């Protein structure tokens, strides 16, 4: 887009319509910032689907950061997107806690019986 009467190079990973239109990222890229000196564009090389292209800062659902590499707070990675953390994410922790509690009860009962036998 024209900046003070001059144009800046669009570069790889960007789509520029020209004539004052804002540049947009191509698919597989994130347009982080538009500066008078040029565009800050990141390639989403690990998982290109994280970056659908579009206006500044456009990431796939629930994603943020450089090259859309992070999930928003309260969300967990799910392929190219991030989904809200739910109760199912706690199942392993609850099972582990239950097993530990049961083990403690068994050890307590066993040690109590040994002391009575003496």
Secondary structure, 3 states (H helix, E strand, C coil): CCECCECCCCCCCEECCCCCCCCEECCCEEEEEEECCEEEEEECCCCHHHCCCECCCCCCCCEECHHHCEECCCEEEECCEEEECCHHHHHHHHHHHHHHHHHHHHHHHHHHHHHHHC
